[in-house]
Amino acid sequence: MFSLDLSEEQDDLREWVHGFAKDVVRPAGHEWDEREETPWPVIQEAAKIGLYGFESLATWWGDESGLSLPIVNEELFWGDAGIAMSIFGTTLAVAGIFASGTPDQLAEWVPQCFGDEADPKLGAFAVSEAEAGSDVSGMKTRARYDEATDEWVINGAKAWITNGGIANVHVVIASVDPSLGSRGQAGFVIPPGTKGLSTARKVKKLGLKASHTADLFLDDVRIPGRCLLGEKEKLDERLARAREGVGSKGQAALRTFEVSRPTVGAQAIGIARAAYEYALEYAKGRETWGRPIIENQAVAFALADMKMEIDAARLLVWRAAWMGRTGKEFGAGEGSMSKLKAGEVAVWATERAVQLLGGAGYSREHPVERMYRDSKIYTIFEGTSEIQRLVIARAISGARIR
């Protein structure tokens, strides 16, 4: 029988994460936003209870419905987006390893992305470049194979990398054959302590300030051949097919984004829901002209629209997560739809929340100001809203729209 009810396990998971978000994450949100530092104490608390680690992530991914990861992300980002991104930024590196790596590589590198509760670590996924941005095919970072030493030599620069420079494990996408554009790229693991990997600055951002973002530089970075995600023979075969004009699904960066987009959409929904709930409670308690402002149609209708849009976005996210987990083809760009809708709803809903609070919403005394700043990145990173529309348009039309 068709049902939208969550299972008992999923309900319990949601309540557990919500409790951590309410009691630990949300009270710390303002402090770490002001400090603009990685909230290591909160990450360690998450590790201690099993919320941050390889085992928990594997359990959530093992949910055959695909809904556990979105549920966890929505609740944690409801608490505070900056802290939540510090906790969940590592999962993008894990997604990169999962998308292209072998089972042995998953077993070796994913635990090193997390560390343990006594000494938690981070992972970073490095794709974006200052001069490429959403144009993944314009990537300039190069990887060359040195047969004499069985090493890959990587040179280039990456921009706006979550956990960049402070991560234990960096997953880097580089071009092996630039003439093939995005089809000539591959993923590489940069092990801890590798020489030649450096960072010059931490990026100062509008939002998600508790999450570390930095530029990376790779200067003759040498890594063992086994650090190529996947097998070299399969890479050589894929490149050969690409040179012959045969289609391929082997684009490392794009595969990772396909896996992660519904989860990113769930993060945006968490921010939007937090702003909506705060504005709703404020409207019930704030009085003007002798009555609560919720009794004014303009306010009530705005809140009704916020609730409707958030629920609609969540359904798109859940559908895409279910499709991705069960192997259904994204024939109409459903993954991009979910991220596009959720990201734009987050920006719209948090702006509405600020407007409903008026001058109070514009001040730092209320969290909707921070939620508004945090939401904007969701129409930019992991593919801008324009890129998502391009993906959807190409999927539904079959045309090579530019």
MITOR-88193 format. One record per residue (C-alpha): residue in one letter; x, y, z; residue number from 1. Coordinates in Angstrom, 3 decimals, always signed. Example, Ala and Ser with C-alpha at 12.3 -4.5 7.8 and 13.67 -1.06 7.14 Angstrom:
BEGIN
{sefi 'A'; {+12.300; -4.500; +7.800}; 1}
{sefi 'S'; {+13.670; -1.060; +7.140}; 2}
//
This chain:
BEGIN
{sefi 'M'; {+0.000; +0.000; +0.000}; 1}
{sefi 'F'; {+1.275; +3.468; -0.898}; 2}
{sefi 'S'; {+2.108; +5.562; +2.149}; 3}
{sefi 'L'; {+3.968; +8.755; +2.994}; 4}
{sefi 'D'; {+4.263; +7.757; +6.643}; 5}
{sefi 'L'; {+7.780; +7.492; +7.986}; 6}
{sefi 'S'; {+8.788; +4.211; +9.574}; 7}
{sefi 'E'; {+9.223; +3.933; +13.325}; 8}
{sefi 'E'; {+13.013; +3.914; +12.836}; 9}
{sefi 'Q'; {+12.867; +7.068; +10.729}; 10}
{sefi 'D'; {+10.648; +8.815; +13.277}; 11}
{sefi 'D'; {+13.042; +7.865; +16.068}; 12}
{sefi 'L'; {+15.995; +9.092; +14.001}; 13}
{sefi 'R'; {+14.319; +12.427; +13.369}; 14}
{sefi 'E'; {+13.516; +12.916; +17.049}; 15}
{sefi 'W'; {+17.055; +11.996; +18.087}; 16}
{sefi 'V'; {+18.735; +14.414; +15.686}; 17}
{sefi 'H'; {+16.179; +17.118; +16.435}; 18}
{sefi 'G'; {+16.999; +16.822; +20.124}; 19}
{sefi 'F'; {+20.706; +17.318; +19.451}; 20}
{sefi 'A'; {+19.942; +20.241; +17.142}; 21}
{sefi 'K'; {+17.673; +21.859; +19.733}; 22}
{sefi 'D'; {+19.799; +21.297; +22.838}; 23}
{sefi 'V'; {+23.354; +21.547; +21.483}; 24}
{sefi 'V'; {+23.494; +23.098; +18.013}; 25}
{sefi 'R'; {+20.942; +25.913; +18.175}; 26}
{sefi 'P'; {+22.158; +27.412; +21.488}; 27}
{sefi 'A'; {+25.694; +27.598; +20.049}; 28}
{sefi 'G'; {+24.732; +29.038; +16.669}; 29}
{sefi 'H'; {+25.129; +32.736; +17.417}; 30}
{sefi 'E'; {+28.466; +32.321; +19.200}; 31}
{sefi 'W'; {+30.177; +30.379; +16.408}; 32}
{sefi 'D'; {+28.702; +32.625; +13.730}; 33}
{sefi 'E'; {+30.278; +35.598; +15.493}; 34}
{sefi 'R'; {+33.595; +33.797; +16.025}; 35}
{sefi 'E'; {+33.727; +32.534; +12.429}; 36}
{sefi 'E'; {+35.645; +29.473; +13.587}; 37}
{sefi 'T'; {+35.181; +25.737; +13.166}; 38}
{sefi 'P'; {+33.087; +24.552; +16.156}; 39}
{sefi 'W'; {+35.308; +21.630; +17.114}; 40}
{sefi 'P'; {+33.619; +21.128; +20.529}; 41}
{sefi 'V'; {+30.232; +20.660; +18.847}; 42}
{sefi 'I'; {+31.699; +18.306; +16.237}; 43}
{sefi 'Q'; {+33.213; +16.268; +19.051}; 44}
{sefi 'E'; {+29.870; +16.139; +20.875}; 45}
{sefi 'A'; {+28.273; +14.883; +17.660}; 46}
{sefi 'A'; {+30.996; +12.229; +17.367}; 47}
{sefi 'K'; {+30.494; +11.118; +20.964}; 48}
{sefi 'I'; {+26.819; +10.342; +20.454}; 49}
{sefi 'G'; {+27.370; +8.694; +17.070}; 50}
{sefi 'L'; {+25.970; +11.512; +14.959}; 51}
{sefi 'Y'; {+29.309; +12.168; +13.264}; 52}
{sefi 'G'; {+31.124; +9.140; +11.920}; 53}
{sefi 'F'; {+31.404; +6.483; +9.248}; 54}
{sefi 'E'; {+29.098; +3.999; +10.962}; 55}
{sefi 'S'; {+26.178; +6.402; +11.291}; 56}
{sefi 'L'; {+26.554; +7.664; +7.724}; 57}
{sefi 'A'; {+26.633; +4.082; +6.428}; 58}
{sefi 'T'; {+23.477; +3.281; +8.393}; 59}
{sefi 'W'; {+21.619; +6.291; +6.998}; 60}
{sefi 'W'; {+22.777; +5.527; +3.471}; 61}
{sefi 'G'; {+21.640; +1.938; +3.937}; 62}
{sefi 'D'; {+18.033; +3.081; +4.335}; 63}
{sefi 'E'; {+16.386; +1.554; +1.263}; 64}
{sefi 'S'; {+13.889; +4.407; +1.037}; 65}
{sefi 'G'; {+16.680; +6.971; +0.717}; 66}
{sefi 'L'; {+15.021; +9.240; +3.283}; 67}
{sefi 'S'; {+17.274; +8.933; +6.325}; 68}
{sefi 'L'; {+19.994; +11.266; +5.032}; 69}
{sefi 'P'; {+17.533; +14.038; +4.096}; 70}
{sefi 'I'; {+15.784; +13.662; +7.457}; 71}
{sefi 'V'; {+19.050; +13.978; +9.406}; 72}
{sefi 'N'; {+20.225; +16.964; +7.361}; 73}
{sefi 'E'; {+16.943; +18.849; +7.635}; 74}
{sefi 'E'; {+16.883; +18.513; +11.420}; 75}
{sefi 'L'; {+20.532; +19.434; +11.943}; 76}
{sefi 'F'; {+20.345; +22.486; +9.659}; 77}
{sefi 'W'; {+17.151; +23.489; +11.426}; 78}
{sefi 'G'; {+19.397; +23.900; +14.470}; 79}
{sefi 'D'; {+22.033; +26.092; +12.816}; 80}
{sefi 'A'; {+23.347; +25.935; +9.265}; 81}
{sefi 'G'; {+26.917; +27.052; +9.946}; 82}
{sefi 'I'; {+27.523; +24.450; +12.649}; 83}
{sefi 'A'; {+25.635; +21.796; +10.697}; 84}
{sefi 'M'; {+27.813; +22.395; +7.647}; 85}
{sefi 'S'; {+30.891; +21.937; +9.835}; 86}
{sefi 'I'; {+29.469; +18.581; +10.861}; 87}
{sefi 'F'; {+28.176; +17.502; +7.449}; 88}
{sefi 'G'; {+30.725; +19.106; +5.118}; 89}
{sefi 'T'; {+32.734; +15.902; +5.333}; 90}
{sefi 'T'; {+29.947; +13.927; +3.673}; 91}
{sefi 'L'; {+30.654; +15.600; +0.321}; 92}
{sefi 'A'; {+34.167; +14.138; +0.356}; 93}
{sefi 'V'; {+32.632; +10.788; +1.281}; 94}
{sefi 'A'; {+30.179; +11.136; -1.612}; 95}
{sefi 'G'; {+33.130; +11.779; -3.930}; 96}
{sefi 'I'; {+34.855; +8.600; -2.757}; 97}
{sefi 'F'; {+31.624; +6.632; -2.964}; 98}
{sefi 'A'; {+30.799; +7.865; -6.467}; 99}
{sefi 'S'; {+34.087; +6.790; -8.058}; 100}
{sefi 'G'; {+36.042; +4.665; -5.590}; 101}
{sefi 'T'; {+36.463; +0.931; -5.221}; 102}
{sefi 'P'; {+35.250; -0.956; -2.121}; 103}
{sefi 'D'; {+38.828; -1.084; -0.850}; 104}
{sefi 'Q'; {+39.176; +2.679; -1.252}; 105}
{sefi 'L'; {+35.917; +3.243; +0.612}; 106}
{sefi 'A'; {+37.166; +1.085; +3.471}; 107}
{sefi 'E'; {+40.532; +2.842; +3.588}; 108}
{sefi 'W'; {+39.677; +6.504; +3.171}; 109}
{sefi 'V'; {+36.160; +7.121; +4.483}; 110}
{sefi 'P'; {+37.000; +6.332; +8.143}; 111}
{sefi 'Q'; {+39.989; +8.683; +7.854}; 112}
{sefi 'C'; {+37.631; +11.477; +6.825}; 113}
{sefi 'F'; {+35.942; +11.257; +10.230}; 114}
{sefi 'G'; {+38.598; +10.183; +12.741}; 115}
{sefi 'D'; {+37.070; +9.127; +16.055}; 116}
{sefi 'E'; {+35.269; +10.709; +19.001}; 117}
{sefi 'A'; {+38.517; +11.418; +20.814}; 118}
{sefi 'D'; {+40.083; +13.084; +17.783}; 119}
{sefi 'P'; {+37.498; +13.911; +15.092}; 120}
{sefi 'K'; {+38.732; +14.729; +11.595}; 121}
{sefi 'L'; {+37.233; +16.381; +8.524}; 122}
{sefi 'G'; {+37.059; +15.628; +4.812}; 123}
{sefi 'A'; {+37.041; +18.090; +1.893}; 124}
{sefi 'F'; {+35.831; +17.806; -1.697}; 125}
{sefi 'A'; {+37.681; +20.117; -4.093}; 126}
{sefi 'V'; {+36.132; +20.852; -7.480}; 127}
{sefi 'S'; {+35.503; +24.583; -7.900}; 128}
{sefi 'E'; {+38.107; +26.906; -9.338}; 129}
{sefi 'A'; {+38.232; +30.690; -9.405}; 130}
{sefi 'E'; {+38.091; +30.934; -13.200}; 131}
{sefi 'A'; {+35.783; +27.973; -13.823}; 132}
{sefi 'G'; {+32.982; +28.162; -11.223}; 133}
{sefi 'S'; {+29.975; +26.265; -12.532}; 134}
{sefi 'D'; {+31.823; +25.458; -15.768}; 135}
{sefi 'V'; {+33.290; +22.158; -14.619}; 136}
{sefi 'S'; {+34.609; +21.508; -18.125}; 137}
{sefi 'G'; {+36.832; +24.600; -17.810}; 138}
{sefi 'M'; {+38.850; +23.099; -14.939}; 139}
{sefi 'K'; {+42.567; +23.891; -15.079}; 140}
{sefi 'T'; {+43.884; +21.595; -12.334}; 141}
{sefi 'R'; {+45.910; +18.862; -14.034}; 142}
{sefi 'A'; {+46.859; +15.317; -13.029}; 143}
{sefi 'R'; {+49.721; +13.502; -14.776}; 144}
{sefi 'Y'; {+50.645; +9.869; -14.288}; 145}
{sefi 'D'; {+54.339; +9.119; -13.669}; 146}
{sefi 'E'; {+54.807; +5.520; -14.778}; 147}
{sefi 'A'; {+58.350; +5.327; -13.396}; 148}
{sefi 'T'; {+57.188; +5.831; -9.823}; 149}
{sefi 'D'; {+53.521; +4.787; -10.123}; 150}
{sefi 'E'; {+52.504; +8.213; -8.840}; 151}
{sefi 'W'; {+50.079; +10.890; -9.903}; 152}
{sefi 'V'; {+51.403; +14.451; -9.998}; 153}
{sefi 'I'; {+48.756; +17.143; -9.509}; 154}
{sefi 'N'; {+49.096; +20.889; -10.092}; 155}
{sefi 'G'; {+46.459; +23.584; -9.858}; 156}
{sefi 'A'; {+44.312; +25.675; -7.535}; 157}
{sefi 'K'; {+40.865; +25.183; -6.058}; 158}
{sefi 'A'; {+38.561; +27.864; -4.685}; 159}
{sefi 'W'; {+35.822; +28.036; -2.038}; 160}
{sefi 'I'; {+36.488; +24.580; -0.615}; 161}
{sefi 'T'; {+34.550; +23.533; +2.490}; 162}
{sefi 'N'; {+37.082; +22.311; +5.084}; 163}
{sefi 'G'; {+39.853; +23.149; +2.628}; 164}
{sefi 'G'; {+43.289; +23.017; +4.235}; 165}
{sefi 'I'; {+42.043; +21.791; +7.626}; 166}
{sefi 'A'; {+40.695; +18.456; +6.380}; 167}
{sefi 'N'; {+42.464; +15.204; +7.086}; 168}
{sefi 'V'; {+41.536; +13.843; +3.648}; 169}
{sefi 'H'; {+41.060; +15.949; +0.524}; 170}
{sefi 'V'; {+39.263; +14.552; -2.523}; 171}
{sefi 'V'; {+40.369; +16.518; -5.578}; 172}
{sefi 'I'; {+38.905; +16.466; -9.077}; 173}
{sefi 'A'; {+41.535; +17.104; -11.754}; 174}
{sefi 'S'; {+41.786; +16.907; -15.524}; 175}
{sefi 'V'; {+43.733; +13.977; -16.929}; 176}
{sefi 'D'; {+42.978; +14.849; -20.565}; 177}
{sefi 'P'; {+41.970; +18.533; -20.929}; 178}
{sefi 'S'; {+40.924; +18.032; -24.565}; 179}
{sefi 'L'; {+37.946; +15.969; -23.368}; 180}
{sefi 'G'; {+36.541; +18.632; -21.037}; 181}
{sefi 'S'; {+34.616; +17.161; -18.097}; 182}
{sefi 'R'; {+34.846; +13.682; -19.638}; 183}
{sefi 'G'; {+38.604; +13.793; -19.184}; 184}
{sefi 'Q'; {+38.513; +14.296; -15.414}; 185}
{sefi 'A'; {+39.074; +11.937; -12.500}; 186}
{sefi 'G'; {+38.954; +11.989; -8.710}; 187}
{sefi 'F'; {+41.990; +11.635; -6.462}; 188}
{sefi 'V'; {+42.468; +11.219; -2.715}; 189}
{sefi 'I'; {+45.144; +13.423; -1.172}; 190}
{sefi 'P'; {+46.281; +11.581; +1.974}; 191}
{sefi 'P'; {+47.030; +13.397; +5.246}; 192}
{sefi 'G'; {+50.403; +15.157; +5.330}; 193}
{sefi 'T'; {+50.979; +15.107; +1.569}; 194}
{sefi 'K'; {+53.591; +17.663; +0.511}; 195}
{sefi 'G'; {+52.655; +20.386; -1.946}; 196}
{sefi 'L'; {+49.080; +20.916; -0.726}; 197}
{sefi 'S'; {+48.628; +24.310; +0.912}; 198}
{sefi 'T'; {+46.106; +27.034; +1.629}; 199}
{sefi 'A'; {+46.740; +30.771; +1.658}; 200}
{sefi 'R'; {+43.578; +32.200; +3.135}; 201}
{sefi 'K'; {+40.302; +31.429; +4.791}; 202}
{sefi 'V'; {+37.394; +32.948; +2.902}; 203}
{sefi 'K'; {+35.283; +35.520; +4.780}; 204}
{sefi 'K'; {+31.653; +34.802; +3.895}; 205}
{sefi 'L'; {+28.154; +36.259; +4.075}; 206}
{sefi 'G'; {+26.774; +33.177; +5.823}; 207}
{sefi 'L'; {+27.685; +29.713; +7.116}; 208}
{sefi 'K'; {+30.430; +31.472; +9.037}; 209}
{sefi 'A'; {+31.079; +28.584; +11.412}; 210}
{sefi 'S'; {+31.963; +26.425; +8.416}; 211}
{sefi 'H'; {+35.573; +26.730; +7.230}; 212}
{sefi 'T'; {+35.987; +27.670; +3.556}; 213}
{sefi 'A'; {+39.377; +28.194; +1.928}; 214}
{sefi 'D'; {+41.312; +28.200; -1.327}; 215}
{sefi 'L'; {+43.670; +25.300; -2.015}; 216}
{sefi 'F'; {+46.920; +25.189; -3.969}; 217}
{sefi 'L'; {+48.471; +22.027; -5.370}; 218}
{sefi 'D'; {+52.127; +22.397; -6.308}; 219}
{sefi 'D'; {+53.601; +19.169; -7.697}; 220}
{sefi 'V'; {+51.498; +17.137; -5.290}; 221}
{sefi 'R'; {+52.625; +13.516; -5.617}; 222}
{sefi 'I'; {+50.312; +10.742; -4.517}; 223}
{sefi 'P'; {+50.540; +6.947; -4.935}; 224}
{sefi 'G'; {+48.812; +5.406; -7.948}; 225}
{sefi 'R'; {+46.279; +3.757; -5.651}; 226}
{sefi 'C'; {+44.954; +7.224; -4.741}; 227}
{sefi 'L'; {+43.202; +7.508; -8.096}; 228}
{sefi 'L'; {+39.540; +6.881; -7.302}; 229}
{sefi 'G'; {+38.599; +3.812; -9.278}; 230}
{sefi 'E'; {+41.034; +1.693; -11.236}; 231}
{sefi 'K'; {+43.535; +3.102; -13.747}; 232}
{sefi 'E'; {+42.604; +0.517; -16.349}; 233}
{sefi 'K'; {+38.982; +1.602; -16.176}; 234}
{sefi 'L'; {+40.017; +5.256; -16.389}; 235}
{sefi 'D'; {+42.104; +4.538; -19.482}; 236}
{sefi 'E'; {+39.176; +2.686; -21.051}; 237}
{sefi 'R'; {+36.807; +5.548; -20.264}; 238}
{sefi 'L'; {+39.156; +8.129; -21.739}; 239}
{sefi 'A'; {+39.590; +6.000; -24.859}; 240}
{sefi 'R'; {+35.832; +5.785; -25.347}; 241}
{sefi 'A'; {+35.525; +9.525; -24.849}; 242}
{sefi 'R'; {+38.173; +10.178; -27.510}; 243}
{sefi 'E'; {+36.168; +8.008; -29.888}; 244}
{sefi 'G'; {+33.062; +10.045; -29.147}; 245}
{sefi 'V'; {+31.303; +7.334; -27.155}; 246}
{sefi 'G'; {+29.088; +8.668; -24.359}; 247}
{sefi 'S'; {+30.105; +8.087; -20.770}; 248}
{sefi 'K'; {+28.679; +8.478; -17.276}; 249}
{sefi 'G'; {+32.153; +8.707; -15.823}; 250}
{sefi 'Q'; {+32.362; +12.410; -14.983}; 251}
{sefi 'A'; {+33.660; +12.371; -11.414}; 252}
{sefi 'A'; {+32.411; +15.776; -10.260}; 253}
{sefi 'L'; {+28.992; +15.443; -11.864}; 254}
{sefi 'R'; {+28.417; +11.973; -10.418}; 255}
{sefi 'T'; {+29.161; +13.275; -6.939}; 256}
{sefi 'F'; {+26.729; +16.168; -7.329}; 257}
{sefi 'E'; {+23.993; +13.803; -8.550}; 258}
{sefi 'V'; {+24.367; +11.811; -5.328}; 259}
{sefi 'S'; {+24.455; +14.861; -3.060}; 260}
{sefi 'R'; {+21.863; +17.270; -4.485}; 261}
{sefi 'P'; {+18.788; +15.947; -2.624}; 262}
{sefi 'T'; {+20.768; +16.018; +0.619}; 263}
{sefi 'V'; {+21.788; +19.623; -0.045}; 264}
{sefi 'G'; {+18.141; +20.405; -0.742}; 265}
{sefi 'A'; {+17.225; +18.953; +2.659}; 266}
{sefi 'Q'; {+19.729; +21.298; +4.291}; 267}
{sefi 'A'; {+18.039; +24.278; +2.643}; 268}
{sefi 'I'; {+14.642; +23.043; +3.837}; 269}
{sefi 'G'; {+15.960; +22.865; +7.400}; 270}
{sefi 'I'; {+16.950; +26.550; +7.248}; 271}
{sefi 'A'; {+13.643; +27.548; +5.668}; 272}
{sefi 'R'; {+11.634; +25.600; +8.254}; 273}
{sefi 'A'; {+13.552; +27.146; +11.123}; 274}
{sefi 'A'; {+12.805; +30.654; +9.808}; 275}
{sefi 'Y'; {+9.143; +29.818; +9.217}; 276}
{sefi 'E'; {+8.651; +28.380; +12.714}; 277}
{sefi 'Y'; {+10.368; +31.339; +14.353}; 278}
{sefi 'A'; {+8.276; +33.828; +12.356}; 279}
{sefi 'L'; {+5.091; +31.918; +13.180}; 280}
{sefi 'E'; {+5.738; +32.039; +16.928}; 281}
{sefi 'Y'; {+6.748; +35.692; +16.706}; 282}
{sefi 'A'; {+3.517; +36.525; +14.843}; 283}
{sefi 'K'; {+1.453; +34.819; +17.553}; 284}
{sefi 'G'; {+3.102; +36.817; +20.328}; 285}
{sefi 'R'; {+3.724; +40.202; +18.704}; 286}
{sefi 'E'; {+0.807; +42.606; +19.157}; 287}
{sefi 'T'; {-0.031; +45.793; +17.261}; 288}
{sefi 'W'; {-3.250; +47.789; +17.453}; 289}
{sefi 'G'; {-4.338; +45.603; +20.340}; 290}
{sefi 'R'; {-4.121; +42.173; +18.707}; 291}
{sefi 'P'; {-1.511; +39.609; +17.586}; 292}
{sefi 'I'; {-0.205; +40.310; +14.092}; 293}
{sefi 'I'; {-1.059; +36.709; +13.083}; 294}
{sefi 'E'; {-4.691; +37.900; +12.937}; 295}
{sefi 'N'; {-3.851; +40.172; +10.012}; 296}
{sefi 'Q'; {-4.467; +38.463; +6.672}; 297}
{sefi 'A'; {-1.266; +39.779; +5.129}; 298}
{sefi 'V'; {+0.782; +38.116; +7.864}; 299}
{sefi 'A'; {-1.284; +34.934; +8.006}; 300}
{sefi 'F'; {-1.230; +34.469; +4.234}; 301}
{sefi 'A'; {+2.542; +34.966; +4.112}; 302}
{sefi 'L'; {+3.003; +32.245; +6.727}; 303}
{sefi 'A'; {+0.573; +29.962; +4.882}; 304}
{sefi 'D'; {+2.605; +30.387; +1.701}; 305}
{sefi 'M'; {+5.843; +29.688; +3.575}; 306}
{sefi 'K'; {+4.451; +26.435; +4.975}; 307}
{sefi 'M'; {+3.144; +25.351; +1.578}; 308}
{sefi 'E'; {+6.386; +26.064; -0.279}; 309}
{sefi 'I'; {+8.523; +24.318; +2.339}; 310}
{sefi 'D'; {+6.331; +21.199; +2.236}; 311}
{sefi 'A'; {+6.363; +21.174; -1.571}; 312}
{sefi 'A'; {+10.150; +21.447; -1.626}; 313}
{sefi 'R'; {+10.482; +18.620; +0.882}; 314}
{sefi 'L'; {+8.391; +16.320; -1.307}; 315}
{sefi 'L'; {+10.687; +17.028; -4.266}; 316}
{sefi 'V'; {+13.721; +16.285; -2.098}; 317}
{sefi 'W'; {+12.254; +13.044; -0.785}; 318}
{sefi 'R'; {+11.302; +11.934; -4.293}; 319}
{sefi 'A'; {+14.805; +12.591; -5.612}; 320}
{sefi 'A'; {+16.414; +10.894; -2.610}; 321}
{sefi 'W'; {+14.192; +7.841; -3.117}; 322}
{sefi 'M'; {+14.953; +7.756; -6.848}; 323}
{sefi 'G'; {+18.677; +8.029; -6.258}; 324}
{sefi 'R'; {+18.706; +5.301; -3.605}; 325}
{sefi 'T'; {+16.565; +2.872; -5.615}; 326}
{sefi 'G'; {+18.378; +3.437; -8.898}; 327}
{sefi 'K'; {+15.573; +5.237; -10.715}; 328}
{sefi 'E'; {+16.804; +7.334; -13.624}; 329}
{sefi 'F'; {+16.579; +11.104; -13.234}; 330}
{sefi 'G'; {+14.796; +11.414; -16.577}; 331}
{sefi 'A'; {+13.635; +14.976; -15.968}; 332}
{sefi 'G'; {+16.471; +16.226; -13.801}; 333}
{sefi 'E'; {+14.657; +15.349; -10.592}; 334}
{sefi 'G'; {+17.828; +15.688; -8.502}; 335}
{sefi 'S'; {+18.386; +19.193; -9.816}; 336}
{sefi 'M'; {+14.699; +20.008; -9.349}; 337}
{sefi 'S'; {+14.936; +19.177; -5.665}; 338}
{sefi 'K'; {+18.020; +21.294; -5.054}; 339}
{sefi 'L'; {+16.709; +24.193; -7.160}; 340}
{sefi 'K'; {+13.325; +24.357; -5.462}; 341}
{sefi 'A'; {+14.666; +23.893; -1.944}; 342}
{sefi 'G'; {+17.415; +26.477; -2.366}; 343}
{sefi 'E'; {+15.117; +29.139; -3.770}; 344}
{sefi 'V'; {+12.458; +28.416; -1.145}; 345}
{sefi 'A'; {+15.078; +28.840; +1.580}; 346}
{sefi 'V'; {+16.097; +32.262; +0.307}; 347}
{sefi 'W'; {+12.473; +33.347; -0.154}; 348}
{sefi 'A'; {+11.216; +31.988; +3.171}; 349}
{sefi 'T'; {+14.029; +33.472; +5.252}; 350}
{sefi 'E'; {+13.528; +36.849; +3.555}; 351}
{sefi 'R'; {+9.828; +36.617; +4.378}; 352}
{sefi 'A'; {+10.683; +35.849; +7.992}; 353}
{sefi 'V'; {+12.901; +38.936; +8.235}; 354}
{sefi 'Q'; {+10.109; +41.036; +6.693}; 355}
{sefi 'L'; {+7.488; +39.690; +9.100}; 356}
{sefi 'L'; {+9.673; +40.579; +12.089}; 357}
{sefi 'G'; {+10.310; +44.045; +10.652}; 358}
{sefi 'G'; {+13.144; +45.962; +12.291}; 359}
{sefi 'A'; {+13.585; +43.174; +14.829}; 360}
{sefi 'G'; {+14.258; +40.731; +12.011}; 361}
{sefi 'Y'; {+17.019; +42.940; +10.651}; 362}
{sefi 'S'; {+18.845; +42.918; +13.977}; 363}
{sefi 'R'; {+21.143; +40.216; +15.317}; 364}
{sefi 'E'; {+18.919; +39.815; +18.358}; 365}
{sefi 'H'; {+16.795; +37.375; +16.354}; 366}
{sefi 'P'; {+18.152; +34.337; +14.449}; 367}
{sefi 'V'; {+16.194; +34.985; +11.240}; 368}
{sefi 'E'; {+18.889; +37.487; +10.230}; 369}
{sefi 'R'; {+21.480; +34.703; +10.386}; 370}
{sefi 'M'; {+19.163; +32.253; +8.633}; 371}
{sefi 'Y'; {+18.671; +34.783; +5.837}; 372}
{sefi 'R'; {+22.442; +35.073; +5.354}; 373}
{sefi 'D'; {+22.962; +31.324; +5.576}; 374}
{sefi 'S'; {+20.289; +30.518; +2.989}; 375}
{sefi 'K'; {+21.765; +32.422; +0.047}; 376}
{sefi 'I'; {+24.547; +29.943; -0.664}; 377}
{sefi 'Y'; {+21.938; +27.321; -1.569}; 378}
{sefi 'T'; {+21.235; +29.085; -4.860}; 379}
{sefi 'I'; {+24.975; +29.160; -5.601}; 380}
{sefi 'F'; {+27.056; +26.177; -4.473}; 381}
{sefi 'E'; {+26.907; +22.653; -5.919}; 382}
{sefi 'G'; {+25.485; +24.191; -9.063}; 383}
{sefi 'T'; {+23.812; +27.593; -9.205}; 384}
{sefi 'S'; {+20.065; +27.873; -9.747}; 385}
{sefi 'E'; {+20.830; +28.681; -13.371}; 386}
{sefi 'I'; {+22.850; +25.471; -13.753}; 387}
{sefi 'Q'; {+20.036; +23.440; -12.191}; 388}
{sefi 'R'; {+17.578; +24.912; -14.682}; 389}
{sefi 'L'; {+20.002; +24.046; -17.479}; 390}
{sefi 'V'; {+20.207; +20.426; -16.293}; 391}
{sefi 'I'; {+16.417; +20.167; -16.097}; 392}
{sefi 'A'; {+15.892; +21.834; -19.481}; 393}
{sefi 'R'; {+18.353; +19.497; -21.181}; 394}
{sefi 'A'; {+16.741; +16.469; -19.519}; 395}
{sefi 'I'; {+13.190; +17.306; -20.582}; 396}
{sefi 'S'; {+14.066; +18.516; -24.090}; 397}
{sefi 'G'; {+16.954; +16.318; -25.146}; 398}
{sefi 'A'; {+18.484; +19.450; -26.657}; 399}
{sefi 'R'; {+22.033; +20.642; -25.973}; 400}
{sefi 'I'; {+20.861; +23.946; -24.503}; 401}
{sefi 'R'; {+23.594; +26.466; -23.676}; 402}
//
